[in-house]
Amino acid sequence: LRMIGKFRESRSICPVIEVKKEIMYKGIPLPSSITIQDGPKGRGLIATRDLPAGTTVLKSEPYSYAVTPSSHQTVCAYCLQKLGNDPQQCSKCKYNCYCSRDCQAADWLVHKWECKAMATILHQSLEPELLKEFGVVRRVLRILPKLKKAKTDPLAVLHSNLDVSPEKKKYFQIAISFLERLSSRTSGIDLGDKHDLEELLCKLDCNGQGILDYSQNPVAAGCYIL
């Protein structure tokens, strides 16, 4: 399984099997070479025939993603390509960088709440211990505006595994506390129901995948519906 971001198809380095027939999984097309086992603890891909090593059996773009803190000044926050000599930096939050104005405009739907939160952190100097949780918080802030506009819940097919360990629950509570503080100090951020927010955090945690560049270096974290 090769998870990819928004990398250009022409740059793929793995062979792709020819799909002559597709099957549907909850409205999502799958190649006939794989099937999905859906159980109480989550889903898994199962090959229906022998596949040569290194074969790409499925390509899937993340529903939502955020660049890693170590990559936010080296890759575009939208297309995840390496930044050139003249990157576009968000003038409000001073954090996200883009390779072009087109990418910056395309990213605004998911960046607008993240942008407000980043500006709040920069101008109000929130507690350092809360900043440790900002990675997962940024992912929540980038996905919530998209979910608000969706007619149906695209994440309904994902397992949340709310019965997680006490350590995970404590981690989620810290993240929710951080989000609530940001929301109280930042206008225009609607977090919704607290239980739904906890479930969203669980889904992002359970279904998160690292997005790698073509040198296999992590550049972002994404949530994949498939």
Secondary structure as GFF3:
##gff-version 3
##sequence-region A 1 226
A	DSSP	three_ten_helix	9	11	.	.	.	ID=ss1
A	DSSP	beta_strand	22	25	.	.	.	ID=ss2
A	DSSP	beta_strand	28	31	.	.	.	ID=ss3
A	DSSP	beta_strand	34	39	.	.	.	ID=ss4
A	DSSP	beta_strand	42	47	.	.	.	ID=ss5
A	DSSP	beta_strand	64	67	.	.	.	ID=ss6
A	DSSP	beta_strand	88	89	.	.	.	ID=ss7
A	DSSP	beta_strand	97	98	.	.	.	ID=ss8
A	DSSP	alpha_helix	101	124	.	.	.	ID=ss9
A	DSSP	alpha_helix	128	131	.	.	.	ID=ss10
A	DSSP	alpha_helix	134	149	.	.	.	ID=ss11
A	DSSP	alpha_helix	166	185	.	.	.	ID=ss12
A	DSSP	alpha_helix	194	207	.	.	.	ID=ss13
A	DSSP	beta_strand	208	212	.	.	.	ID=ss14
A	DSSP	beta_strand	218	223	.	.	.	ID=ss15
###
